Amino acid sequence: MNKSEEIAARFNRFVMPTYSPSLTLARGKGTRVWDADGKVYLDFAAGISVVNVGHCHPRIVEAIQRQCAELMHVSNLYYTDNQAKLAERLSRLGLGGKCFFGNSGAEANEALIKLARLWGHDQGKYEIVTMTNSFHGRTLATAAATGQIKVQKGFEPMPEGFSYAEYNNLESVSMQVGEKTVGVLLEAVQGEGGVVPADDAFFKGVRALCDERGLLMLCDEVQCGMGRTGHWFGYQGYGVQPDACSLAKGLGSGFPIGAIVSNTKLADVFQPGRHASTFGGTPLACAAALATLDVIEEEGLVRRAGEKGAEFRAQLSAFVGKYAHVTEVRGSGLMIGLVLDQPVQGLVERLREMGLLTLATAGNVVRMLPPLNAKDNELDEAVEIIEEALEESQSAGDAAASGGDSVSN
Ligand SMILES: Cc1ncc(COP(=O)(O)O)c(C=O)c1O
């Protein structure tokens, strides 16, 4: 038994099988990770859009180490400088109102749902329209908000108050709006749904519909936020502003933190006692997030994600038509989907064997979310590995194409 197998055996014996891991990772630096037996991989999963500035960036490591020795945690019954600074920076980057901090994407979306319900409460409004193939989390309310049956199945009865409209179909959203509707919740680019960007007219149309009908527009920026799409937040690519958005994943570069950011209209809806979190926005979590913002700004990573993403997608687009089953390359910035007309699980496994970590999403999409500071040669190397795998699978008569959906998020 090698080291990886030894760890996997202990893991499988004692950790509940909510995921089905395929690799034992032990170390990371920049875009590369090493398994427990020393094999190196290019990490184009990046913790599913968490490690946006690369693994163990020295600035993040230093900020966490320094803050650890100063003050790790105090209750939110007290003011802390880091939380105030982080809230100010997030507010100024986007919606201009106030922030609430939690620890994960699901918690951030729970807070967003509660905020919308509290805002609409006196008008008797609580229902939120969400999108088919969306993903908002695994708590009961966020699973109910998620427009995918497979996420809800077996956990019924689901909390009520959600209805589902077809993504990129404004008419369908409009049809779901009723007397009790308080808002519309959507991702600017659906991640788990298969890397599907919102159409420009659709996204702008949702804003206009919300304005017309007195609804809140709520954006889940958990996966597509923090520079990933070539904008600080995915919604900024459409030139419209939601009333509030949720953040997590890339915000802390791997240190758990979630947040909601609101406009001024919603800034004071939550009053003492209405919502809370023991660990939300600790000095330590906020130090990691502040350092993340510094790195993204100083390394120009928002712009880089846009430019390198466009180049990377253009390189992959050459495979459409060249390799029989590749039908489309889509995405925004460095949030990229290579779409096949058949399941991609086998291809993703082959890419892993060849040293490239990607994600099998929505059955037929190879999703890639490399660090925003992945080097040019690392992006080129990934393209070469993908081409080699496609070439191999084509000449082997598609033996690599098999399997269904892997568990990601
Ligand atoms: C768009 C989106 N929202 C929410 C979540 C849930 O985040 P977390 O796993 O941190 O609870 C995810 C996770 O994949 C996500 O992609």
PDBQT file of the ligand as one rigid body, heavy atoms in Angstrom, charges set to zero:
ROOT
HETATM    1  C1  LIG A 501     -23.047  29.187  -7.249  1.00  0.00    +0.000 C 
HETATM    2  C2  LIG A 501     -22.860  28.480  -5.949  1.00  0.00    +0.000 A 
HETATM    3  N1  LIG A 501     -23.584  28.858  -4.880  1.00  0.00    +0.000 NA
HETATM    4  C3  LIG A 501     -23.439  28.264  -3.687  1.00  0.00    +0.000 A 
HETATM    5  C4  LIG A 501     -22.572  27.218  -3.507  1.00  0.00    +0.000 A 
HETATM    6  C5  LIG A 501     -22.448  26.570  -2.171  1.00  0.00    +0.000 C 
HETATM    7  O1  LIG A 501     -21.264  26.943  -1.571  1.00  0.00    +0.000 OA
HETATM    8  P1  LIG A 501     -20.683  26.127  -0.312  1.00  0.00    +0.000 P 
HETATM    9  O2  LIG A 501     -20.301  24.781  -0.824  1.00  0.00    +0.000 OA
HETATM   10  O3  LIG A 501     -19.515  26.940   0.153  1.00  0.00    +0.000 OA
HETATM   11  O4  LIG A 501     -21.770  26.055   0.699  1.00  0.00    +0.000 OA
HETATM   12  C6  LIG A 501     -21.794  26.784  -4.589  1.00  0.00    +0.000 A 
HETATM   13  C7  LIG A 501     -20.872  25.648  -4.451  1.00  0.00    +0.000 C 
HETATM   14  O5  LIG A 501     -20.460  25.028  -5.416  1.00  0.00    +0.000 OA
HETATM   15  C8  LIG A 501     -21.939  27.434  -5.849  1.00  0.00    +0.000 A 
HETATM   16  O6  LIG A 501     -21.230  27.046  -6.912  1.00  0.00    +0.000 OA
ENDROOT
TORSDOF 0
